[in-house]
Amino acid sequence: MLKLSRTLAPAIVAIAFMAAACGGNDPAPSADPSAGESSAPAGDSGGDADLVVWTDSLKLPAVKKVAEKFGADNGITVKVQAISTDLQGQFVTADSAGNGPDVVVGAHDWIGNLVQNGAIEPLQLSPEDLSGYSPKAVQATTYDGKLYGVPYGIEALALYRNTDVAPDEPKTMDDAIAAGQKAVDAGKVDSALNLPVGDTGDAYHMEPILTSFGGYIFAQDDAGAYDPADVGIGKEGSVAAAEKISDLAKAKVLRTSISGDNSIALFTSKKAAFLVSGPWALPDIKKAGFPYAIQPLPGFAGQGPAEPFMGAQAFMVAANGKHKDIAQEFVNNGVNSEEAMQTLFAETQLVPAMTSVQETVTDPDLTVFTEAANAANPMPAIPAMASVWEPLGKAYSAIVSGKDPVSTIKSAGSTINKAIKDAG
């Protein structure tokens, strides 16, 4: 049984006593699988539950198992709600109004916005207290030196290969493109490499090219914190990456007709030799039934390593929840345990953030994604990142469409810097 902190135990005992005295409410979670599930919009704060957790529908079964065990162990009622649309936005609105949940489960790159809006509070843990987790996952959930979330799952892009048409593992992206082009020339596929671009660009999927050529979006300090005053777009590394993107577009390796909407489907239809995507593509690729292989994204020949963005899913404590002490206890101890992390991994099949759980992963595909995520760079969670996505994506799309790479990427840098300055 989970041992409550000295300061919180009396509070939970008191809550359980009051619940029993006020009319026969059973403090133990219901065994009904649907109990506590809701698609309620912001404004439904969970009624009389002692702990209310909001998550999305995909994570609901996993989060319910962990939360309900915490409730059963401590004699309190819990309610886990699935918010079907705009979880982050609804959470900010509800927390500000004082009728939101006690805990929210979401992406680490929300943290800067949530902190800026006063919607979450630091955990009663330090980054050093999470030494049993992937360092990149801890870095992702740390903001201004404070830990705001306990990470449980991490993900990053990798390189898929149709081994029927490209049997050998490439050592560099140049090798992959050459093998893919050979398959195109032989009439086996239509595309050497499916890397999403689209009409408006895709800065997320282009990040491995940018980083391999020495580019960066924001400079980082020794602790990995991002500096919005040092934007790398428009500087030397980004110019080299833009020129490479231009070359790949001229060779018809990169095309705006390949987007996030069709890149996976075209690969599973055997129309591409390689695909840059994440673990979310796995179910469709397995269903397609042809032999494939996955590897961490290699860098380009003579350049640095490719570092895609790493994303982390985390539990965060609401700043204006009704039961903040219980919420802190739940996240700091109920979630932050190997047992909880094993449950979350078993239910979600996301690469675990806790290293001891990573060591139990036996699926070869997830093993590759574990390696890829541990080597990736956390997506910036600072508010300034909101000024980056659109202009950088449009710049990439314009370059692929034939615009001058140097002037286009430098113009994007100027636009980003101005937007950050204007936002204050």
N, C-alpha and C positions, 0 to 999 in steps of 0.2 A: 504493500500500500504506500502511496506517495505521502511523504512526510511534509506537512505544511510548515512554512516559515513561522517562527515564534510569534511574529506580529500579526500574521494573517489568521492563524488557527482560531483564536477567539471570535473573530469577525464571521468566519464561516459557520462556526458552531451557533452563533447568535442568529444568523440568517436561517439556518436549518430549523432552529427552535421556533422562530417566529412563523415560518412557513407551516410547521406542524400545528401551531396554536391557532392559525387563522383559517381553519376550515378544511382540513383533511387533504391538502395538496400533497401528493407523493413527492418527496424531494429527490428520489432516485429517477434517473432517466428512464423513459419508456423503452421496452424491448421492441416496440413496433418500429420497423425500419423507416417508416415515413414520419415518425414522431419528430417534431422540431423542425421539419423541412418546410420551407416557405419560399415563395417567389414574390414576397411582399416588397413593395417599393419603399423608398425612404419614407420614414414617418412611422413605420411599425417597429417599435423598439424591442419587441420580444415579450411584451406583457410582463408577467411577474417572475420570469426566469432570473436566476441569480447570475447567469453568465450568458450573454448573447454574442454569437459569432456570425459574421457575414463572410461569405465566400461566393465563388461562382458555381454554376451547376456541375461542371466537370469535376471539381474538387470536392463536391458535397459529401459523397460517401466516405472519403478518406478523413475529412475534417470531422464529420460526425462521430466516427469511431474513436478518434483521439479525444474529442471534447466530452463525449458521453462517458468514457472511462474515467476522465478527470472528475466528472460530476458524481459518478457512482462511488469512486474512491473517497470523495470528500463530503458526500451527503448533501449535494446541492443540485438544483435543477439547471439544465443547460438547454439552450435553443440555438440550433445552427440553421441559418437561413441562406438560401441561394438567391442572389440578386441577378436576374437574368440579363439586364442591360446596364451598361455604364456603371459598374460597381464602384469605380473610383469617384466619379462625379456624385453619385447618390450618397456615398459615404461622407464626402466633404460637406454636402448640404445637410445631411441628417445630423452629423456630429456638431456642426455649427448651431443647429437648432436645439441640441440637447436631447434628441430622440433617436440617436443612432445606436450602433452596437457597442459592445465593450472591446471586441477584438475584430480586426479585419484581416483577411488573408488575401494577399495580392502580390503584384510584381514589385521587385525592389526599385525599379526606376520611377515608381510613384513617390518615393520617399521625399525627394526634394520639394515637390509640389505639396505633399501632405504636411510637411514641416512648415513650409511657407504659409499655409492656410491654418496653422495651429491645430491640425486635426489628429496628430499622433504625438505621443510623448516618448522620450528615451526609455529603454528598458532598464531594469535594475540589474543589469549585467554590463560588463565592459567588453570591448572586442577581444581582450585577452582571455576572458572567461569562456570563449568559444574556440579554444585551441584545438578541440577535437573535430573542427569543421574545415572544409576546404578554405584556405586563406582567401581565395578569390570570392567565395560566398560571403565571408565575413566582411571583406572590403566592400562588397556590393551593398550590404545592409548597414554600413557605417556612414554617417553624415555629420560633417563638422566635428569629427572625433568622437561622436556618440553613437552607440548601437541602438538602432530603431526597429530592428526586426530579427527574429530567429529564422534563418533560412532552412528550408527543408528539401527543396528541389532546385536543380540548376540545369541549364541547357545552353547549347551553342550550335552553330552551323558546322557541318562536316561535308565531305565529298563522297557522294554515291557514284558507283560505277556499274554499268551493265557489263558483266564479265563475259557475256557471249560475244560482244563486239570489242571490248577492251580488256583482255584477260590479265594484263600485267599491272601491278600497282605502280602508279607514277611517283617519282621522287620529288618532282616539282610540278607547279601548275603548267609550266611550259610542256612538260612531258604529257600531262593529261590532255592538254589542248591538241598536241600533235597526234596522240593516239585517237582522240575523238575525230579530228579532221581526216585521219586515215579511214575511219569507219564511214564518214560522210562521203569521201571520194569513192569508196567501194560500194556506195549505194545501200549501206546497211541501216543508216540513220539519217535524219534530216539535220540534226544539230550536234555539233561537237560537245558543247557545254551549255546546259541550261542554268543560267544565272539570272534571276529576275531583274529586269530593268523597268519595263513599262513606260507609258507615255509621260508619267510624272516622276520617274526615277525611283530608285530604291537604295537609299543610303545604308540601310541595314545590311543588305546582301553585298554591297560594294565594299564594306569595311575591310574584308580580308585583302583586297587589292590595295587599298589606301595604306594599310599598315605594313604590308610587305615592302612597299616602296619608301618606307620611312615617314609616311604621313601620319597625322594625328588630328583629332578634332579639338580636344583640349589637352594642354600639358598636364602632367601629373607630378605630385610631389613624392617624396620617398615613401609615404604611407599609402600612395595610390589615389589620394584625393585629387579631384579635377579642379583646374584653375580656369574659370570663365574669362579671365582677363588675357589668357594666352591661347588664342585660337590658331590652330595649325592649318586651317583651310586657306589656300592662297600662298602658303609658304612652300619651300623647296620640295619636301617629300610629297605633298599633295599635287604639285605640278608634275612630278615624275609619274605619279599614279595616273593623273589625268591623261598624260601622253600615252601611257600604256593602254588605258581604256580606249582612247582614240584608235590606236593601232588594232586592238582586238575588234573594234566595231568595223573598221575598214576590211578586216579579214572575215567579217560576218560571224564572228564567234559571239559577240555581244549584239543583241538586237532589242529594240523597244517592243517588238511583238512578243517577247518572252517576259512574262510578268508573274507576280505572285499568284495570279488567278489560274494560270495554265502550266507553269513550269513543272509541277509534280505530275500532272495528268499526262503531259507530253512524254515525260520520262517513263511513266508506267505503261504508256502505249508503245514503248520501244522506239521512240522517235528521237531520242537523245542518248549519247554515249555516257555523259556525265551529268550530274545534278548537284548543285550547291543548295542544301536545305538542312533542316533540323530534324530532331527525332519525331516531330509531328508527321513527317512524310512516311515513316516506317509502316504503319498499317496498310496504306495504299500500295506501297512497294511490295510488301509481303504478299498481299492479295493478288498482285499482278502475276506472280508465279514464275518469273524468270530469275536466273541466278544473278546475284548482285554482291557487291562488297562495299564496305564503308571504311573511310580513313579520316583522320583529322586533316583539315585543309593544309596542304603544303604551300610554302612560299614560292615565289618566282625565282628562276635561276639567277644566281648572283646577287639576290636581294635578301632582305631579312625574312623572318617567319611571318606567316599570315596570322593575324590575330582577330578573329571574329569577335563580335560582342558576346558576352556571357549574360544570360538573364537568370535571376533567382526568384523563386517564389518564397514568401516569408509571412510569418504571423506578426502582426503589429498591434500595439495597444492604443485604443482610441483616447484622445485627450479629454474628451467630455463624456465618456461613458459613465453609466450609473454605478458600476461596480469595478472601479479601477484597481483596487487592491487584489480582488480575485482575478481580474484580467492579467495583472502582472504575474501573479502566482502561476496561472495557467500557462502563460507563454514562457516564463523563466524556468519553470520546473516541469509542468505537465507536458509541454511540447518539447522542451530542451532535454530529451532523454533518448537513449538508444532504442528503447521499446517503442516510443512514439514515432521515431524516425523510421523504424522498420515497418510500422503500420502504414505510414504515409507513403513509403516507397512501394510496398506491396499493392496498395490500392491505386496509386497514380502512375506507377512505372516511370516517374521522373527520376533522372539521375540524382542520387542522394547527395545532400550537402555535407552530411556527417561522414567523415572518412572511414570510420569503423563499419558503417553500413555500405559504403562504396566497396569495401573489401569483400562483401558478401555477394556482389553482383556477379552472376555467372553467364548471363546472356551475352554472347559475343558482340552483338550490335550495341547494347547499352554500355558495354565495356569501352567501346570506341568513343561513344558519346561522353562517357565519364572522362576519358583522357582529353577529349576536345574541350569540354567545359572547364576542366582544371587549368588548361593552358590559355583559355580565352581571357579577354579583358572585360570587366564589368561594364555594362552599358551605363553611360553617365546618368546619374539620378538628379543632377543639379537642374534647377529651373531653366537655366540658360540653354539646355538641350532643346527646349521647345522652339528656339530660334534657329535651330540647325536643320531639322529634318526636311522641311519644304525647300529652302533654297539649295541645299546640297543635293537633294534628290533631283531637282529640276536641272541642276548643272550637269549631273551625270547623264541624264536623259538627253540633254542638248548636245553633249559631247558625242554620245553614241549616235545621235542623229546627224552628226557632221560638223558641229560648231567647233571653232578653234579651242583646243583643250586648255592652253595657257591662259588666255584672256577670260575664258568662261569660269575656270576654277578660281582665278583671282577675283573676279567680280562676285562670285559666290561668297568668298571670304569677306569682302567688303560689306556685302549685304548682311551676313551673319553678325559681324562686329557691330554694325549700326543697330541691328535689331536688339542685340544684347544691351547696348548702351541705352537705347530708347526705353527698354523695359526697366531700366534702373537696377 
